[in-house]
Amino acid sequence: MSNIAINTTQNVNLDYKIASIGDRMLAFLIDFFVLLVYGILLGYLSDLIDFAFDDNWTTMGLVSLFVLPAMCYSLLMQSLFNGRTVGKMIMNTRVVRVDGMPVNWSNYLIRWTLRLVDIWLLQAIVGVLAMLFTDKTQRLGDSAAGTVVISTKKKTKISHTILSEVEEEYIPTFTQVTLLMDEDIRLIKETLNIVVKSYDLKTLKVLREKVEGILQSDSSLPDKAYIELVLKDYTYFTQNI
């Protein structure tokens, strides 16, 4: 499995593992199973609609309305869930842009449109061959959209880096953390770890005052909670810009 280096707009270099063809195929099969279950449920719903309405045009219109989400499944899921479908969530993979910029709706649309060639034409042979013979394991849709599918499986504990654990639904508090650099964050985290172990509240207070001075923030949080929040906010912006 090869790596891809992405340089963000903050000049932070992020190294990702490119998702393997096996992981991508398993994710596809999971999504196919999801759609199969949806199709079965839709069959029962169609019978109920047909029973409730005598007008065939009304029945066809309502059924077509429920078929539409299935047709646009990958486009909708990736747009709503940051480049992931159910299969990608389970396989810990995600769609990102090669240039490090946030993936927008048009990128997903290009990928979804070319699924017709990559996946549904010739039983996915085109897509598999494209992934085999490209450096970043891109199918045609990825190449056209400027995207790549990466693995988000954690092989290194985040506590061993300058970053902090951040939940998917996390909402940052201090947008000013983008003023800080990696070296600043590394020093802040190392100092925090030392003062917590030694219970050095005086140094912790000094650290908090220095960080507040840089960020020009005003928070009523305790010193330790404030520093931890700054670290989480920096992680959020580093991973999402």
N, C-alpha and C positions, 0 to 999 in steps of 0.2 A: 504494500500500500504506500503510495508516494505522498509527499508533502506539497502543500501550496502555501506560499508566503504572501500575505495580504498587508499592504501598508494603508493604515487608516488616515483620515483627514487630520488626525493629531500627530501624524508621523510615528505612530506606534505600530511596530511590526508584529503581526499575529501569524503564527504558524499553525496550520490545520492539517489534519490527515484527510486525504481524499477518500471518500466512501468507496469501498470495493464494489465490483460488479455484483458479487454475491449478495452483499447487503442491499444493494439497489433492487435486485430481482426479488429478494424476500419481501422488501417493503412494497413492491408492486403487487406481489401475490396477496399480501395482507389487505391492501387497498381493494384488490379485486374481490376478495372474500367479503369485505364490507359492502361493496356495491351489489354483490350477489344476494346478501341478506336483505339489503334495501329493495332489490328487485322482487324478492319473494313477498315481502311485506306490501310492496306496491301492487302486486297481483291481487292480494286479498282486498286492498283498498279499492282497486279498480272494480272488483265485483260488488262492493258496497255502493260505490258511486253509480254503477250501472243499475243496481236495484233501486236506488233512491231517485234517479232521474230517468224519465221516459225518452227525453231528447238525446239522440245519439251525438249530436254536435256538442251539447253541454258535457256529456260524458267524456268525449275525446279531448275537449278543451281542458277539463280538470285533470285528466290523467296526464296530458302533455305538460301541464304546469308542474306536476310532481316528478315527471321524468327529467325536467330541466336541471335540477340540482345534481342528478347523477351524471348527466352529460358534462357538466362543468365542475365535477367533483374536485379534481386536482387544482384547478384554477382558483376555486373558492377557498379550499382548505389552505393552500399555500399563501393566499392573500390575507387570510384571517389569522393564520397561526405561524407567521414569520418563517415562511418557506418550508412548512412541514405538513404532511398529511398524517392520517392515523398510522399508516405503515412506516413512515419516516420517524414518527414519534417513538414507536416501538423499537425500531432499529437504530435509534439515536443518530439520525442523519438530518441534514438540513440544506436548503438551497441558499447559496450566497453569491454575491457578485465577485468576479475575479479582481476588479479594481478596488475592492474594499468599501465601496459606497453602498448605502442601504438598497436592497432590492425593491424596486417599485412594481406597480401593477402591470406596466407594459412589459417588463421582463417575464413575469409569470404568463402573460398572455401569449408571448412569442413561444415560450416553452410548451404551453398547452396546445397551441395551434399545430406545432410540428410533431406532436404526439401521433398525429395521423400517419406521418411518414416513419417516425422512429419506432413506434410500437405496434400500431394496428395494421400497417402495410407489411406483408410478408412475415407475419407472426413475430415481430420484434427483431428480425434478423438485422435490419438496417441500424437500429439503435445499438444493438450489441456490438456489431462490427465497428461502429463509430467510436464506442467507448474503448474497444480493444486497441484501436490505432490512433488514439489521441493521448497526449502527455497527461492531461488532467482528467482522463476518463469521462469525457464529455460526449453526450449524444448530440445529434444535429441541433436539437432545440436548445441545448446548453450553449453550444458554439455561437448560434445566432443571437441568443439573448445575453451573451457575456456572463454566463453563470456557471457555477460548478457545484456539485453535491459533496458536502464534507461530512466527516464523521464527528459527532460531538461526544463520543465516549471519552470519559475522563480517565487518562492513564497516569496522570500526575496529580497528587493532592493539591488543591488550590491553596492550602495553607503553606505550601512550600514556595509559593510565588508571592509577588507583590499584591496580587488580587485577593478579593474576599468572596465568600459565598453570596450569591444574589439569586433570589427567587425569580421565576419567570414573570410574575405579575408585579415585580418590584417597581415602585415609583420613587425617583430620586428627590431629594430635598434641596441640596445645594448644587445648583448648576455652575457655580463658580469653581468647582473642583477642576474644571478643564484648564484652569490657570496653572495647576500643578503639573509637574513632570514626573516621569517614572522614578527618577532618583529621589524626588521629594517624598513620593508615596512609599518607596522602599525604606527610607530613613524613618518616616512616621510609623510604619508598621513594626520595624525592628525596635524602635524606642518604646512603643506601646507594649510589645511582648516583654521587654526587659522590666519596665516599671510595674507591670502587672505581677510578674513573678517575684519581684523584690518588694512589692507593695509600697513603691515610692510615690506617694500622692503628690509631693511637692514638684517632682519632675514632670509628672503627668499634667499638673496644672500649667506648668511652664509650656509644655508641648501644646496644650490646648490653646493657650493665649497666642502662641506663634502662628498656629494654623488659622485661628480666627482673624488674626491680623492680616494674613495673606488673602483670605477669602472675603474679608469684610462682612462676616456673618454675625448674626446675633441670635443665639439659641439658649434656651433655658435647660437644655439637657445636661446631665452630669458629665464630667470630663471624659470618662471612659466611653460612655454611650455616644458622645459627640464625635470622638475620634473614630470609633467603629463605623458610624454613619457616614463620615467623610470617605473612609476607605471603600465602603459599599457603593457610594455614589460614583466614585472614580471608576470602580469596576464596571458599573452599569454603562457609563458613557464610553469607556474603552471598548466594551463588547458590542455596543449598538451604534457606533458611529463609523 
